[in-house]
Amino acid sequence: MGSGADRVTFRAVFAVREFRAMWAAEALSQAGDQLARVALAVLVYGRTESAALTGLTYALTLAPSFLGGVFLSGLADRFPRRTVMVVSDLSRAGLIALVAVPGMPFWTLCVLVGLVSFTQAPFKAAQLALLPDVLPGDAYVVGMGIRTITMQTAQTIGFAGGGLLLTAVGPPTAMLLDALTFVVSAAFVWFGVTSRPAPARPDDAPEADSFGRSAAQGGRLIWRDAGLRTLTVFSWLSALLIVYEGLAAPYTAEIGGGPAAVGLILAADPLGSAIGAFVFTRWVAARRRPRLLGPLMVASCVPLLVCLAKPGLVVSVVVFAVAGALGTAVMIQATASFSRGVPDHRRAQALGLLQSGTATVQGLGPLLAGGAADAVGTAHTVGLVGVVGLLIAVPAALAWRNATAARPDVWVATTGDGK
């Protein structure tokens, strides 16, 4: 535990005007996104009466962000990051508004929804790359914790509120409300965040190249640095471990639960994540957080081993809440350390690749685990994911210890108070 002298408080972070603007913008657009997903599902199913096409459009709200992360994240290294965020927000507002147009052909609607997901990536990359400038030193980690708590809450409110709102207004109106959240988000960023020039490139750095080559250069930067490679493993493995979310329905059926139990299983991880983010950023000393990454990564795999015994509902909820808390702490510190270890003129591209890979693993994990679950059972599959996680986490933790010992000035040192 840290003392008050070496901790940056939530109050100190919220005292930073630029952070307040970025926080409000993201929370608003996140809630709007969840509302739009509910409205889109209702809209498409009402028009097509096809579960497959409804699932396709839902997937399009997520999947294209991978390509956007790979090919568009570099925009935030070439242009002012505030500008990239605002343009991305306004682009998404226009696209969502078109989705709300009555009589829009279904496949045109699919393209528009995919483009909304595609253009989300440069916003996220620019935001994460700009945040260390807004919150220097350990304030950045605390800010990431606040973001995690807020996004989990906004996601829950957006999904729950979306269902209630659709009882009063139709899906097109809900889509227009989502478009409005992007416009307001852009205003928060434009008027609340200081204008900064594009990141300065070192004299020996090559000029900006094509988007494909920029992505390749970002990949090489990560691969050649032992610390960055290990942090990438931590992030992607943490995304794999939440496979239980994608298997919530069959898992609950296997342990004898009903629809209400599915909701409890799904709520366990966000609840644990919010608690984990609060505890890690509020009560763990800044100087200890980077060194705890390896042990926390290993520890986050252990709760899933309980699923090998096919526990009941209460134990399962506790297990997934604990796993979510530990995994969230890993994600917060891994992202913060990754941001500090990447040169500023490559930060957005590298973060875009990290986030894209994380989202891909998070999506593919339940798909692959679902096939295994048909053979050995869902609970056992979740437990086996914990076993696989340990086999990866232990050597990764050792690699991180070696990386921090070799370059403590990069991976362990903390500076600034964020005030």
Phi, psi and chi 1 to 4 in degrees:
 res  aa     phi    psi   chi1   chi2   chi3   chi4
   1 MET       -  146.0  -63.2  -67.1  179.5      -
   2 GLY  -100.0  157.9      -      -      -      -
   3 SER   -87.6  169.4   64.6      -      -      -
   4 GLY   -61.7  -25.0      -      -      -      -
   5 ALA   -71.6  -27.4      -      -      -      -
   6 ASP  -112.7   18.7   60.0    9.9      -      -
   7 ARG  -115.8  138.8  -76.7 -158.4  -49.9  -97.9
   8 VAL   -91.3  125.1  176.7      -      -      -
   9 THR   -86.1  161.6   64.9      -      -      -
  10 PHE   -59.6  -38.8  -76.1   14.6      -      -
  11 ARG   -61.5  -40.8  178.0  179.8  -62.7 -179.9
  12 ALA   -64.6  -37.8      -      -      -      -
  13 VAL   -68.8  -43.6  171.1      -      -      -
  14 PHE   -69.1  -16.5  -87.9  115.7      -      -
  15 ALA   -71.9  -14.1      -      -      -      -
  16 VAL   -82.1  114.0 -179.7      -      -      -
  17 ARG   -58.7  -42.7  179.1 -179.2   61.0   86.6
  18 GLU   -64.2  -38.5  -70.1 -175.7  -82.6      -
  19 PHE   -64.5  -40.9  174.6   76.0      -      -
  20 ARG   -58.8  -40.9  -69.1 -161.7  -55.1  -89.1
  21 ALA   -66.3  -45.4      -      -      -      -
  22 MET   -66.4  -38.5  -64.9  172.3   67.7      -
  23 TRP   -64.4  -47.1  169.8   80.5      -      -
  24 ALA   -64.2  -40.0      -      -      -      -
  25 ALA   -62.7  -45.9      -      -      -      -
  26 GLU   -69.1  -41.3 -173.9  178.0   21.9      -
  27 ALA   -62.0  -41.5      -      -      -      -
  28 LEU   -66.0  -47.6 -175.5   63.6      -      -
  29 SER   -69.4  -31.3   59.6      -      -      -
  30 GLN   -64.7  -46.3  175.3   77.6   -0.5      -
  31 ALA   -62.4  -40.3      -      -      -      -
  32 GLY   -63.9  -37.3      -      -      -      -
  33 ASP   -62.1  -44.1  -82.4  -11.5      -      -
  34 GLN   -66.1  -39.5  -51.1  -43.6  -45.3      -
  35 LEU   -58.7  -44.1  165.9   62.9      -      -
  36 ALA   -65.6  -36.2      -      -      -      -
  37 ARG   -64.6  -41.7  -72.4 -169.0  174.5  102.8
  38 VAL   -64.1  -46.4  176.7      -      -      -
  39 ALA   -63.7  -39.9      -      -      -      -
  40 LEU   -63.8  -42.5 -173.9   64.2      -      -
  41 ALA   -60.7  -43.5      -      -      -      -
  42 VAL   -65.9  -42.9  173.1      -      -      -
  43 LEU   -62.1  -49.5  175.3   67.3      -      -
  44 VAL   -68.8  -43.2  171.7      -      -      -
  45 TYR   -66.4  -35.5 -170.7   73.2      -      -
  46 GLY   -65.4  -32.0      -      -      -      -
  47 ARG   -85.8  -34.0  -71.8  177.5   53.7 -177.9
  48 THR  -108.4  -23.7   67.2      -      -      -
  49 GLU    53.1   33.2  -64.5 -174.1   -8.4      -
  50 SER  -121.2  119.8  168.1      -      -      -
  51 ALA   -66.7  -35.6      -      -      -      -
  52 ALA   -64.6  -44.5      -      -      -      -
  53 LEU   -70.3  -32.6  -67.3  178.6      -      -
  54 THR   -64.4  -43.1  -56.9      -      -      -
  55 GLY   -63.9  -36.6      -      -      -      -
  56 LEU   -62.1  -47.3  170.5   64.1      -      -
  57 THR   -66.9  -33.9   51.3      -      -      -
  58 TYR   -64.5  -42.6 -173.0   88.0      -      -
  59 ALA   -61.4  -33.7      -      -      -      -
  60 LEU   -69.5  -16.0  -73.5  171.8      -      -
  61 THR   -77.4   -9.7   67.5      -      -      -
  62 LEU  -123.6  -49.3  -61.2  169.4      -      -
  63 ALA   -60.2  -45.8      -      -      -      -
  64 PRO   -63.1  -14.9  -25.6   36.8      -      -
  65 SER   -63.1  -22.5   63.1      -      -      -
  66 PHE   -62.8  -50.1  167.8   75.2      -      -
  67 LEU   -64.4  -38.4  -67.2  176.1      -      -
  68 GLY   -62.1  -39.5      -      -      -      -
  69 GLY   -63.8  -37.4      -      -      -      -
  70 VAL   -73.1  -46.2  171.7      -      -      -
  71 PHE  -101.3  -20.5  -65.8  108.9      -      -
  72 LEU  -109.7  -13.8  -63.5 -173.6      -      -
  73 SER   -59.9  -31.9  -66.3      -      -      -
  74 GLY   -63.3  -16.5      -      -      -      -
  75 LEU   -58.0  -34.2  -72.4  171.0      -      -
  76 ALA   -77.0   -4.7      -      -      -      -
  77 ASP   -98.9  -12.3  -70.2  -30.3      -      -
  78 ARG  -103.8  -27.8  -55.5 -176.6 -174.1 -161.4
  79 PHE  -125.4  162.4  -58.6  100.3      -      -
  80 PRO   -55.1  132.7  -26.8   35.3      -      -
  81 ARG   -68.8  -34.2  -74.0  164.5  178.3  160.7
  82 ARG   -60.4  -42.8 -175.8 -174.2   71.6  161.2
  83 THR   -63.1  -41.9  -58.5      -      -      -
  84 VAL   -60.8  -42.1  171.7      -      -      -
  85 MET   -63.6  -43.9  -66.7  172.0   67.4      -
  86 VAL   -67.4  -45.6  169.9      -      -      -
  87 VAL   -62.2  -40.3  170.9      -      -      -
  88 SER   -62.7  -44.3  176.9      -      -      -
  89 ASP   -61.2  -47.2  -96.9  -17.4      -      -
  90 LEU   -67.9  -34.0  -65.5  179.4      -      -
  91 SER   -63.5  -43.9  -61.8      -      -      -
  92 ARG   -66.9  -35.3  -71.0 -175.1  -72.2  172.8
  93 ALA   -61.2  -45.7      -      -      -      -
  94 GLY   -64.3  -40.9      -      -      -      -
  95 LEU   -66.7  -43.4  -69.1  166.7      -      -
  96 ILE   -65.4  -37.0  -76.7  -69.2      -      -
  97 ALA   -62.3  -37.0      -      -      -      -
  98 LEU   -67.3  -35.2  -71.5  175.1      -      -
  99 VAL   -60.2  -31.6  171.2      -      -      -
 100 ALA   -77.0   -9.5      -      -      -      -
 101 VAL   -64.5  125.7  173.8      -      -      -
 102 PRO   -61.2  141.5  -21.2   32.8      -      -
 103 GLY    78.8    9.6      -      -      -      -
 104 MET   -61.2  127.0 -179.0   69.9   65.4      -
 105 PRO   -54.9  143.7  -25.0   34.0      -      -
 106 PHE   -58.5  -46.2  174.8   73.5      -      -
 107 TRP   -71.3  -29.3  -66.8  110.5      -      -
 108 THR   -65.6  -40.8  -56.9      -      -      -
 109 LEU   -59.3  -41.6 -176.6  147.4      -      -
 110 CYS   -61.5  -42.7  -72.9      -      -      -
 111 VAL   -62.4  -43.9  170.8      -      -      -
 112 LEU   -62.6  -43.5  -68.6  171.2      -      -
 113 VAL   -63.3  -41.6  170.4      -      -      -
 114 GLY   -62.3  -39.1      -      -      -      -
 115 LEU   -66.9  -33.6  -73.3  173.4      -      -
 116 VAL   -60.7  -45.8  172.0      -      -      -
 117 SER   -64.8  -39.5  176.1      -      -      -
 118 PHE   -62.0  -42.0 -171.8   66.4      -      -
 119 THR   -83.8   -3.9   53.3      -      -      -
 120 GLN   -69.8  -32.0  178.0 -173.4    9.6      -
 121 ALA   -59.6  -48.2      -      -      -      -
 122 PRO   -64.4  -31.5   17.9  -30.7      -      -
 123 PHE   -61.3  -48.9  176.6   93.4      -      -
 124 LYS   -63.8  -42.6 -173.2   66.9   65.7  176.8
 125 ALA   -63.9  -43.7      -      -      -      -
 126 ALA   -64.6  -40.6      -      -      -      -
 127 GLN   -63.0  -49.7  178.3 -160.7   49.0      -
 128 LEU   -67.2  -33.1  -69.7  175.4      -      -
 129 ALA   -74.2  -30.0      -      -      -      -
 130 LEU   -81.1  -28.4 -178.9   59.8      -      -
 131 LEU   -58.1  -38.4 -159.9   56.4      -      -
 132 PRO   -63.5  -25.6  -24.1   35.5      -      -
 133 ASP   -75.1  -33.7  -63.8  -31.7      -      -
 134 VAL   -77.5  -38.5  173.1      -      -      -
 135 LEU  -123.9   89.0  -63.3  175.4      -      -
 136 PRO   -73.0  156.7   26.0  -33.5      -      -
 137 GLY    62.9 -141.8      -      -      -      -
 138 ASP   -69.9  -18.0 -174.4   53.0      -      -
 139 ALA   -59.7  -28.8      -      -      -      -
 140 TYR   -63.0  -44.2  176.3   58.9      -      -
 141 VAL   -63.9  -43.5 -179.6      -      -      -
 142 VAL   -63.8  -40.2  177.6      -      -      -
 143 GLY   -61.8  -39.3      -      -      -      -
 144 MET   -63.2  -37.8  -70.3  -69.7  -68.3      -
 145 GLY   -63.9  -42.9      -      -      -      -
 146 ILE   -61.9  -42.5  -67.2  172.8      -      -
 147 ARG   -58.2  -44.9  -77.0 -175.3   63.6 -108.1
 148 THR   -61.3  -47.2  -60.8      -      -      -
 149 ILE   -60.5  -44.4  -63.9  169.5      -      -
 150 THR   -66.5  -44.0  -55.9      -      -      -
 151 MET   -66.3  -38.1  -67.6  -48.7  104.1      -
 152 GLN   -63.3  -41.7  -65.7  -70.2  -10.9      -
 153 THR   -67.1  -44.6  -56.0      -      -      -
 154 ALA   -63.3  -37.3      -      -      -      -
 155 GLN   -63.4  -44.5 -178.2  175.2  -11.7      -
 156 THR   -64.1  -45.8  -57.8      -      -      -
 157 ILE   -64.6  -40.6  -66.8  173.5      -      -
 158 GLY   -63.3  -44.2      -      -      -      -
 159 PHE   -67.2  -49.7  -84.2  140.1      -      -
 160 ALA   -67.5  -46.6      -      -      -      -
 161 GLY   -65.9  -31.6      -      -      -      -
 162 GLY   -61.9  -43.9      -      -      -      -
 163 GLY   -62.1  -41.0      -      -      -      -
 164 LEU   -69.1  -41.7  -67.3  174.1      -      -
 165 LEU   -63.6  -36.2 -175.7   61.8      -      -
 166 LEU   -68.8  -14.2  -73.7  174.1      -      -
 167 THR   -75.8  -17.1   63.3      -      -      -
 168 ALA  -106.7  -33.1      -      -      -      -
 169 VAL  -127.9  159.7  -58.1      -      -      -
 170 GLY   -82.1  166.6      -      -      -      -
 171 PRO   -55.0  -41.4  -27.4   35.9      -      -
 172 PRO   -58.5  -40.3  -25.9   36.9      -      -
 173 THR   -65.5  -39.3  -57.7      -      -      -
 174 ALA   -62.5  -38.7      -      -      -      -
 175 MET   -63.2  -41.2  -68.2  -67.1 -176.7      -
 176 LEU   -65.5  -35.0  -69.9  176.1      -      -
 177 LEU   -64.2  -38.9  -71.6  174.3      -      -
 178 ASP   -63.8  -42.5 -176.2   35.1      -      -
 179 ALA   -58.8  -39.5      -      -      -      -
 180 LEU   -64.6  -35.9  179.4   60.9      -      -
 181 THR   -62.8  -34.1   65.0      -      -      -
 182 PHE   -69.8  -37.6  -74.4  124.5      -      -
 183 VAL   -64.8  -45.1  174.2      -      -      -
 184 VAL   -65.4  -38.5  177.0      -      -      -
 185 SER   -59.9  -44.7  171.9      -      -      -
 186 ALA   -60.4  -38.6      -      -      -      -
 187 ALA   -66.5  -42.2      -      -      -      -
 188 PHE   -56.1  -46.8  -85.6  129.7      -      -
 189 VAL   -68.0  -45.1  173.0      -      -      -
 190 TRP   -64.7  -43.2 -174.9 -103.6      -      -
 191 PHE   -91.7  -17.6  -66.7  106.6      -      -
 192 GLY  -103.8  -14.5      -      -      -      -
 193 VAL  -110.5  134.3  176.2      -      -      -
 194 THR   -65.6  139.5  -58.5      -      -      -
 195 SER   -72.1  126.3  177.3      -      -      -
 196 ARG  -126.0  148.6  -66.6  174.9  175.3   82.7
 197 PRO   -70.9  169.6   26.4  -34.1      -      -
 198 ALA   -59.6  150.1      -      -      -      -
 199 PRO   -54.3  135.5  -23.0   32.7      -      -
 200 ALA   -72.7  137.2      -      -      -      -
 201 ARG   -96.5  136.2  -54.1  178.1   66.3   82.6
 202 PRO   -58.5  154.8  -21.9   32.7      -      -
 203 ASP   -59.2  -32.0  -65.4  -23.5      -      -
 204 ASP   -92.8    3.7   57.9  -11.4      -      -
 205 ALA   -80.6  140.0      -      -      -      -
 206 PRO   -66.4  154.7   24.4  -33.6      -      -
 207 GLU   -65.4  158.2  -68.4  -61.7  -40.0      -
 208 ALA   -57.7  132.3      -      -      -      -
 209 ASP  -110.7 -167.9 -143.3  -35.5      -      -
 210 SER   -60.9  161.2   67.6      -      -      -
 211 PHE   -63.1  -37.0  -69.8  118.8      -      -
 212 GLY   -64.3  -44.8      -      -      -      -
 213 ARG   -70.2  -32.8  -67.1 -168.8   66.0  177.1
 214 SER   -63.0  -41.8  176.9      -      -      -
 215 ALA   -64.3  -39.7      -      -      -      -
 216 ALA   -64.7  -39.8      -      -      -      -
 217 GLN   -64.9  -38.1  -69.9  167.9   -6.1      -
 218 GLY   -64.0  -40.1      -      -      -      -
 219 GLY   -63.5  -41.5      -      -      -      -
 220 ARG   -66.0  -37.3  -75.7 -164.8  -65.4  -90.4
 221 LEU   -59.6  -44.0  173.4   66.4      -      -
 222 ILE   -68.1  -45.2  -64.2  171.0      -      -
 223 TRP   -65.1  -35.1  178.5 -108.0      -      -
 224 ARG   -80.6  -12.1  -69.4  172.8  178.2  172.1
 225 ASP  -108.2  120.6 -171.7  -72.8      -      -
 226 ALA   -60.4  -39.4      -      -      -      -
 227 GLY   -65.3  -46.3      -      -      -      -
 228 LEU   -64.9  -38.9  -66.1  176.8      -      -
 229 ARG   -60.0  -44.8  -77.9 -159.2  -47.9  -88.5
 230 THR   -68.1  -40.3  -53.6      -      -      -
 231 LEU   -63.5  -34.5  -69.2  169.1      -      -
 232 THR   -65.3  -42.3  -58.9      -      -      -
 233 VAL   -60.5  -44.4  171.1      -      -      -
 234 PHE   -57.2  -47.1  -74.4  160.8      -      -
 235 SER   -65.8  -45.7  -64.5      -      -      -
 236 TRP   -70.2  -36.8  -68.4    2.7      -      -
 237 LEU   -67.6  -39.6  179.5   55.4      -      -
 238 SER   -59.6  -36.5  -65.5      -      -      -
 239 ALA   -68.1  -35.5      -      -      -      -
 240 LEU   -67.4  -37.5  174.0   64.8      -      -
 241 LEU   -67.0  -19.3  -68.2  177.1      -      -
 242 ILE   -88.5   27.5   60.0  171.5      -      -
 243 VAL   -57.4  -25.6   66.2      -      -      -
 244 TYR   -62.8  -23.9   45.7   81.3      -      -
 245 GLU   -65.4  -45.1  -76.7 -165.8  -28.0      -
 246 GLY   -69.8  -19.7      -      -      -      -
 247 LEU  -107.7   18.9  -60.5  176.6      -      -
 248 ALA   -58.5  -44.3      -      -      -      -
 249 ALA   -65.5  -52.4      -      -      -      -
 250 PRO   -66.8  -33.0   20.1  -31.4      -      -
 251 TYR   -61.3  -47.0 -177.7   96.0      -      -
 252 THR   -64.7  -40.9  -54.9      -      -      -
 253 ALA   -62.2  -36.7      -      -      -      -
 254 GLU   -68.0  -32.0 -169.7  173.0  -73.2      -
 255 ILE   -95.3    6.7   64.0  174.3      -      -
 256 GLY    88.7   22.9      -      -      -      -
 257 GLY   -98.2  165.7      -      -      -      -
 258 GLY  -108.8 -165.0      -      -      -      -
 259 PRO   -57.2  -38.6  -26.1   34.9      -      -
 260 ALA   -63.2  -35.6      -      -      -      -
 261 ALA   -67.5  -34.1      -      -      -      -
 262 VAL   -59.7  -42.8  175.1      -      -      -
 263 GLY   -61.0  -39.6      -      -      -      -
 264 LEU   -66.3  -40.8  -69.7  174.5      -      -
 265 ILE   -61.8  -44.0  -67.8  -69.0      -      -
 266 LEU   -68.6  -29.8  -73.8  171.9      -      -
 267 ALA   -79.0  -18.6      -      -      -      -
 268 ALA   -62.4  -46.4      -      -      -      -
 269 ASP   -66.8  -48.3 -174.8   84.7      -      -
 270 PRO   -58.6  -38.8  -23.8   33.4      -      -
 271 LEU   -63.4  -48.2  174.8   62.2      -      -
 272 GLY   -61.9  -38.2      -      -      -      -
 273 SER   -62.2  -44.3  -65.3      -      -      -
 274 ALA   -63.6  -42.4      -      -      -      -
 275 ILE   -65.9  -44.7  -66.2  172.3      -      -
 276 GLY   -61.5  -42.5      -      -      -      -
 277 ALA   -63.0  -41.4      -      -      -      -
 278 PHE   -65.2  -50.1  178.5   80.8      -      -
 279 VAL   -63.8  -45.4  171.4      -      -      -
 280 PHE   -64.7  -43.6 -174.1   69.0      -      -
 281 THR   -85.2  -21.7   56.0      -      -      -
 282 ARG   -93.8  -35.6 -176.2   68.9 -177.1   87.4
 283 TRP  -118.1   -8.1  -72.4  -22.1      -      -
 284 VAL   -99.3  128.2  178.5      -      -      -
 285 ALA   -61.3  142.4      -      -      -      -
 286 ALA   -57.0  -40.7      -      -      -      -
 287 ARG   -68.7  -18.8   64.1 -177.3 -178.0  -84.4
 288 ARG   -92.8  -23.3  -64.5 -173.8   59.9 -168.2
 289 ARG   -58.4  -48.6  -69.2  179.3 -165.9  142.6
 290 PRO   -61.3  -37.5  -23.3   34.7      -      -
 291 ARG   -72.3  -19.9  -62.5 -171.0 -173.1  -81.7
 292 LEU   -83.0   -8.4  -75.1  174.9      -      -
 293 LEU   -56.3  -50.4 -106.4  179.5      -      -
 294 GLY   -60.7  -54.0      -      -      -      -
 295 PRO   -58.1  -38.4  -27.1   35.3      -      -
 296 LEU   -66.3  -36.9  -77.2  171.2      -      -
 297 MET   -63.4  -44.9 -175.7   74.7  -99.1      -
 298 VAL   -64.1  -44.8  173.5      -      -      -
 299 ALA   -62.9  -32.0      -      -      -      -
 300 SER   -68.9  -19.3   67.0      -      -      -
 301 CYS   -80.7  -29.2  -58.1      -      -      -
 302 VAL   -62.3  -43.7  174.5      -      -      -
 303 PRO   -56.0  -33.6  -26.3   35.4      -      -
 304 LEU   -65.6  -22.9  -60.3 -168.1      -      -
 305 LEU   -63.0  -25.5  -57.9 -177.6      -      -
 306 VAL   -60.8  -29.4  177.0      -      -      -
 307 CYS   -66.5  -17.3  -64.8      -      -      -
 308 LEU   -62.7  -24.1  -67.5  171.1      -      -
 309 ALA   -91.4    4.4      -      -      -      -
 310 LYS    50.6   68.2 -164.7 -177.9  -68.2 -173.3
 311 PRO   -72.8  169.4   29.1  -35.8      -      -
 312 GLY   -77.8 -175.2      -      -      -      -
 313 LEU   -63.2  -48.8  176.4   61.6      -      -
 314 VAL   -61.5  -47.0  173.7      -      -      -
 315 VAL   -63.8  -40.3  174.2      -      -      -
 316 SER   -62.1  -43.7  -65.3      -      -      -
 317 VAL   -61.4  -43.5  168.9      -      -      -
 318 VAL   -63.3  -44.7  172.0      -      -      -
 319 VAL   -58.3  -47.5  162.2      -      -      -
 320 PHE   -71.8  -30.6  -62.3  149.3      -      -
 321 ALA   -67.4  -42.8      -      -      -      -
 322 VAL   -64.7  -44.4  172.1      -      -      -
 323 ALA   -60.5  -40.9      -      -      -      -
 324 GLY   -64.8  -39.3      -      -      -      -
 325 ALA   -64.0  -47.1      -      -      -      -
 326 LEU   -67.6  -42.9  -65.5  170.2      -      -
 327 GLY   -64.7  -36.8      -      -      -      -
 328 THR   -66.0  -40.8  -65.4      -      -      -
 329 ALA   -58.9  -41.7      -      -      -      -
 330 VAL   -61.4  -46.8  171.1      -      -      -
 331 MET   -63.4  -41.3  -70.4  -68.3  -73.7      -
 332 ILE   -62.1  -51.0  -70.0  172.5      -      -
 333 GLN   -71.6  -37.3 -174.6   59.6   51.8      -
 334 ALA   -62.3  -42.8      -      -      -      -
 335 THR   -66.5  -41.7  -56.3      -      -      -
 336 ALA   -64.2  -46.0      -      -      -      -
 337 SER   -65.1  -39.5  -64.9      -      -      -
 338 PHE   -60.4  -45.2 -171.1   95.5      -      -
 339 SER   -60.6  -39.1  -61.4      -      -      -
 340 ARG   -72.5  -27.3  -68.8  171.4  179.6  163.0
 341 GLY   -87.3   -4.3      -      -      -      -
 342 VAL  -105.7  136.4  176.3      -      -      -
 343 PRO   -57.9  144.7  -21.4   31.6      -      -
 344 ASP   -57.0  -38.0 -175.0   43.9      -      -
 345 HIS   -74.9   -5.2   71.1  -74.7      -      -
 346 ARG  -119.5    2.5  -68.2  -72.8 -173.1 -164.9
 347 ARG   -63.6  -46.3 -173.5 -173.9  -65.9  158.7
 348 ALA   -65.0  -43.4      -      -      -      -
 349 GLN   -63.4  -44.3  179.1   67.0   73.8      -
 350 ALA   -65.4  -42.9      -      -      -      -
 351 LEU   -64.8  -35.7  -78.7  166.4      -      -
 352 GLY   -62.3  -41.9      -      -      -      -
 353 LEU   -65.4  -42.1  -67.0  173.4      -      -
 354 LEU   -60.5  -48.2  178.5   73.0      -      -
 355 GLN   -68.1  -37.5  -64.2  -66.5  -41.5      -
 356 SER   -64.5  -43.8  -64.5      -      -      -
 357 GLY   -63.6  -39.7      -      -      -      -
 358 THR   -61.4  -45.5  -59.9      -      -      -
 359 ALA   -65.0  -36.7      -      -      -      -
 360 THR   -66.0  -45.7  -59.0      -      -      -
 361 VAL   -62.2  -40.8  172.6      -      -      -
 362 GLN   -62.8  -33.6 -170.9  172.5  -13.9      -
 363 GLY   -81.2  -39.2      -      -      -      -
 364 LEU   -77.9  -26.9  -70.1  179.2      -      -
 365 GLY   -53.8  -55.8      -      -      -      -
 366 PRO   -62.9  -31.7  -24.3   35.0      -      -
 367 LEU   -63.7  -48.3  177.1   64.3      -      -
 368 LEU   -71.5  -40.1  -62.2  176.0      -      -
 369 ALA   -66.9  -29.4      -      -      -      -
 370 GLY   -61.7  -38.0      -      -      -      -
 371 GLY   -65.3  -40.5      -      -      -      -
 372 ALA   -67.3  -35.3      -      -      -      -
 373 ALA   -63.5  -32.6      -      -      -      -
 374 ASP   -64.3  -25.2  -71.5  -22.1      -      -
 375 ALA   -93.9  -41.5      -      -      -      -
 376 VAL  -118.3   -1.9  -58.5      -      -      -
 377 GLY    99.5  148.5      -      -      -      -
 378 THR   -69.3  -46.4  -52.3      -      -      -
 379 ALA   -61.3  -44.0      -      -      -      -
 380 HIS   -64.1  -35.4  -72.9  163.7      -      -
 381 THR   -64.3  -43.6  -62.4      -      -      -
 382 VAL   -61.2  -40.8  174.3      -      -      -
 383 GLY   -63.1  -40.0      -      -      -      -
 384 LEU   -67.6  -31.2  -70.5  173.7      -      -
 385 VAL   -62.7  -37.2  168.7      -      -      -
 386 GLY   -62.2  -38.9      -      -      -      -
 387 VAL   -64.4  -47.3  173.9      -      -      -
 388 VAL   -60.3  -40.3  171.9      -      -      -
 389 GLY   -59.5  -43.0      -      -      -      -
 390 LEU   -62.7  -40.3  -81.0  175.5      -      -
 391 LEU   -62.6  -27.9  -65.7  176.0      -      -
 392 ILE   -90.5  -39.3  -61.3  172.3      -      -
 393 ALA   -68.3  -38.8      -      -      -      -
 394 VAL   -62.6  -53.8  171.1      -      -      -
 395 PRO   -64.5  -31.5   17.7  -29.1      -      -
 396 ALA   -66.2  -38.7      -      -      -      -
 397 ALA   -63.6  -40.0      -      -      -      -
 398 LEU   -65.2  -39.8  -65.8  174.4      -      -
 399 ALA   -64.2  -37.9      -      -      -      -
 400 TRP   -67.0  -39.3  177.7 -114.7      -      -
 401 ARG   -61.1  -41.6 -173.2  176.8   65.9  179.0
 402 ASN   -66.0  -39.9  -67.3  -23.9      -      -
 403 ALA   -65.5  -41.4      -      -      -      -
 404 THR   -69.9  -32.0   55.0      -      -      -
 405 ALA   -70.3  -36.0      -      -      -      -
 406 ALA   -75.2  -34.8      -      -      -      -
 407 ARG  -136.2   64.5  -60.3  179.0   64.7 -168.6
 408 PRO   -63.3  -26.9   23.3  -33.6      -      -
 409 ASP   -65.5  -25.5   57.8  -44.4      -      -
 410 VAL   -94.2  -46.4  174.3      -      -      -
 411 TRP   -97.2  -16.9  -57.7  122.9      -      -
 412 VAL  -115.4  -37.0  179.3      -      -      -
 413 ALA   -62.1  142.0      -      -      -      -
 414 THR  -125.8  139.0   57.1      -      -      -
 415 THR  -137.7  157.1   57.5      -      -      -
 416 GLY    82.6  155.8      -      -      -      -
 417 ASP  -116.7   -2.6   60.9    9.4      -      -
 418 GLY    74.2    5.6      -      -      -      -
 419 LYS   -88.8      -  -65.1 -177.9 -178.2  179.3
